[in-house]
């Protein structure tokens, strides 16, 4: 059974939340794949992960960067898992593949986008119906992620 987490982005944008969550995955020794909703967004996320902080480095790449198995974090717009990731991040309303092969799947969705919220609800129902353990996370006023459901 895959643990499926839904992160409701209300207090910070994806560009701030995603690197922090990826850093936590790598600190736990997990490989991750980030699936964007389009090739353009994949490229924007890839570029952002190189520059998001002056004092941090997040090893990652795309199919254009050489062997996928060399990338602890792989950024894609496809349903593939070429780096053997244990954790799949889905952003920008990317259509999820079968999640059963992952330890965790993480949906990040913008709180101000009504369509994104509706799609997150649909993905929640699909994950529950597939027998996955689902949780919902919101940020407190201090910025800490808290389990809300």
N, C-alpha and C positions, 0 to 999 in steps of 0.2 A: 504494500500500500504506500502510495506517495503522499507526503505531507504537502498540501497546496496552501500557499499563503497569499492573501490579497492585501496589498499595501495601497491605501487610499491617500493619494498625494494632495494634501490640502495646504500644508504650511511650507513646503519647499518643492521646487520643480524636480523633475526626473533627473536633470543634469547634476543635481546635488545629492539626491537620495541614492541613485544607482551606484556611483563609485564607493560610497560608504558600505553599502550592502555587499558589493563585490569584494571589498577588502576583508570583510568579515568572513566570507566564504573561503578566501585564500588562507586566512589565518587559521581556519579549521582544517586546512589541507584538502579542501574540495576544489575540484575543477568546475568551471561554470560555462554555460553557453548563454548568450544574450540574443534573443530573437526580436528583431525590430519589425515594424509593420511594412517597411519598404526598403529598397536598396538605398535610397537617398537618406533615410533615417539611420540605416546601418552605418553609412559613411560618416554621418554627422556624429553619431555616438562614438565611433572609432576615433575620430579626430578629437572629440572632447575628452576621452579617456587618456589621451596623451598630455593634455594641458590643464586638467581640472584643478590641480594644486601644484604649487611650486616645490613643495617639500615632500611629495609623494610620487611613487611609481607603481603603476598597476600593469603588470605584464599581460598583454592581450594582443590579438590580431584578428585578421579576416582571412578569407581564402586567398587574397592577393599577397599575403605576407609569408608564404612558405607553408611547410607541413603543419597541418592543424594540430597534430598530436604534440607539437612543441609549444602550443599556446595554452596556458592555464585558464585564460578567459578567451573564448572565441565569440566573435560578434558576427551575426548572420541575419539574413532576411528570409532564410529557408527553415524547413522543419528538421534539418539535419542535426546530428550531434557528433561532428567529426573529431572532437578532442576527448570523447569519452566522459563528458561532464556528468557529475552527480546532481547538479543543480541547474535548472533551466529558468531563466528570467524571460518574461514575455512583456514587451513594452509596446506602446503605440498601437494597441488593439491587434497585435499579431495573433493570427489563428494558431492555436496550440496543436502540436502533434499529440500522439498518444503519450500521456504523461507517466504511464506505469513503469517505465524503465529508469525513472529518476528517484533519488531520495527526496528531493524537494522540487517544487515548481513555484515560482514567485511571479504573480501578476502585479504590475504596478500600473495604476490608472489615475488620471487627473480628476480631482474632485470637482472642478468647475465645468467639466465636459459631460453634459447629460448623456450623450451617446456612449461615452466611455463607461460611465456608471452603469448604464443599462446592459452593456456588453459584459461588464464584470459580474453583474447579477446572473446573466446567462451562463457564464463560465463557472460560477459558483455552483449553480444547479447541475451542470454537466459533471463537475468534479465529484459532487456528492453522489450523484447517480452512479458514477463509476466506482464508488466505494472508497474514494480517497478521504483522508482526514483534512478538513478545510478550516482555516482560521482567518480572521479579519483583523487588520492592524491599522491603527490611526496614530497620528502624532499628538502628543500632549502639547500644552502651551510652552513647555520647556524644550520641545524638539525631540523628546524620547519617544521611540515607538512603543505603543502599548497594545496588547491583545484586547480587542473589543468584542469579539464574538467567535 
